[in-house]
């Protein structure tokens, strides 16, 4: 289950618009908004796209999308 709160914070911290993030991650803007509002789960390709667009580390990606508590 995705940690939406942490993902939204990373989006805010990026300084990019939702449109720019959607474009860079190859996700439609509508789909991105739906996922952030709990409508459906992120697919593997969406996670890869967002990881690239937001420049997430593997650690950040795992915490946000896989709810891993890594030490």
TIFI-139408 format. One record per residue (C-alpha): x, y, z. Coordinates in steps of 0.25 Angstrom, whole numbers, plus 5000, padded with zeros to 4 digits. Example, Ala and Ser with C-alpha at 12.3 -4.5 7.8 and 13.67 -1.06 7.14 Angstrom:
[[5049; 4982; 5031]]
[[5055; 4996; 5029]]
***
This chain:
[[5000; 5000; 5000]]
[[5005; 5014; 4996]]
[[5009; 5024; 5007]]
[[5001; 5035; 5000]]
[[5005; 5045; 5010]]
[[5020; 5043; 5008]]
[[5018; 5043; 4993]]
[[5010; 5056; 4993]]
[[5021; 5062; 5002]]
[[5031; 5058; 4991]]
[[5023; 5064; 4980]]
[[5022; 5077; 4988]]
[[5037; 5077; 4991]]
[[5040; 5075; 4976]]
[[5034; 5089; 4973]]
[[5028; 5083; 4960]]
[[5014; 5085; 4956]]
[[5005; 5072; 4956]]
[[5004; 5074; 4940]]
[[5020; 5074; 4940]]
[[5021; 5062; 4949]]
[[5010; 5054; 4941]]
[[5017; 5057; 4928]]
[[5031; 5054; 4933]]
[[5026; 5040; 4939]]
[[5018; 5037; 4926]]
[[5005; 5036; 4934]]
[[4993; 5044; 4930]]
[[4989; 5055; 4940]]
[[4976; 5049; 4942]]
[[4982; 5036; 4946]]
[[4992; 5043; 4955]]
[[4981; 5050; 4963]]
[[4973; 5038; 4964]]
[[4984; 5030; 4970]]
[[4987; 5041; 4980]]
[[4972; 5041; 4984]]
[[4972; 5026; 4986]]
[[4966; 5022; 4973]]
[[4974; 5009; 4969]]
[[4988; 5005; 4972]]
[[5000; 5010; 4966]]
[[5005; 5000; 4955]]
[[5020; 4996; 4954]]
[[5022; 5005; 4941]]
[[5015; 5017; 4949]]
[[5025; 5015; 4961]]
[[5037; 5015; 4952]]
[[5032; 5027; 4945]]
[[5030; 5035; 4958]]
[[5043; 5030; 4963]]
[[5050; 5036; 4951]]
[[5042; 5049; 4951]]
[[5043; 5052; 4966]]
[[5058; 5046; 4966]]
[[5054; 5037; 4978]]
[[5065; 5028; 4983]]
[[5062; 5013; 4984]]
[[5061; 5015; 4999]]
[[5050; 5026; 4997]]
[[5043; 5018; 4987]]
[[5042; 5006; 4995]]
[[5037; 5014; 5007]]
[[5027; 5021; 4999]]
[[5022; 5010; 4990]]
[[5025; 4997; 4998]]
[[5023; 5002; 5012]]
[[5037; 4996; 5016]]
[[5043; 5001; 5029]]
[[5057; 5000; 5025]]
[[5068; 5003; 5035]]
***
